[in-house]
Amino acid sequence: MRRLFLQFAAASVLTAASIVTAFAHASLETGETAAGSYKAVLKIPHGCDGKATNLVRVEIPEGYIGVKPMPKAGWTLETKKGDYAKKYDLHGEEVASGVTLVTWSGGSLPDEFYDEFALSGTLAGVEAGQTLFFKTLQQCDGAEVAWTEEPAEGQNPHSLEHPAPSLTILAAESGGHEGHGAAPQAVTAGDLAITSGWARAMLPGQPTGGGYLTVTNNGQTADKLVSAASANAGKVEVHTMEVVNDVMVMRPVEGGLDIPAGATVELKPGGLHLMFMAVKEPFKEGGSVPVTLEFEKAGKVDVMLPVQAKPGGEDHSQH
Ligand SMILES: [Cu+2]
């Protein structure tokens, strides 16, 4: 079989560059986690324009509750408390307010050293795929850096000059969600019928996986698959794949996938597919993956994709 050369060489170079950039920005040591207790370790990699850092202030994002900062020798620690935007349940107790701003000041962190500033707390009321931004102000003698930029919808966060340290919420550990070798199921929603769904079994350590299904529109009006989500993946995208000059190119479908009136749209290996990203537990043969599809007209539709091991298909190991 002829090997297709994937367009990943360029992607790998980009990744290497992003890693270098990431070290130069204020960032969180752990940038991905599931809801529950979370220790935020903020890394300050350098001073401001060569000057020593003497103040670090962090805005606590909504959804990170019961926050306690860790004192640091040589630094004065101050917290500001306030009301959260909503009420949370923390170990059976209702929590409506807490620490919203933390400041470490009066220390001196030379430009040539890095240091860490830690918080402990609980991520509550957050959803898989959501990103929390820990806006940070870094002050030095007469200079400052505000790490407060958030990427706009669809913008590459690596293109920002001073991105806010960010945390992506992952799906909780699966357990009880997986069926046992469930047969493919047909689901109807309005004029749509969803059939032949399955997800490909993944290799241990593989972070991304593929899912397939067929959507038939039995109605008189066009619909559109606008998004997909799964409790078993941090993010789900609809991808197209085509071979251009012997190069296999995979990319997200822009603006939703059209399901024309009377048409059948197949997501199948080697073509359109669901791409599961930030998968915590690789899909195992015999299990099943819950997916919520959102259509413009038919609304949200829940489907279960049985996990099957089949040869071939697109290579998801690299992105
Ligand atoms: Cu893909």
Boltz pocket constraint, residues with backbone or C-beta under 6 A from the ligand:
constraints:
  - pocket:
      binder: B
      contacts: [[A, 239], [A, 240], [A, 250], [A, 273], [A, 274], [A, 275], [A, 314], [A, 316]]
      max_distance: 6.0
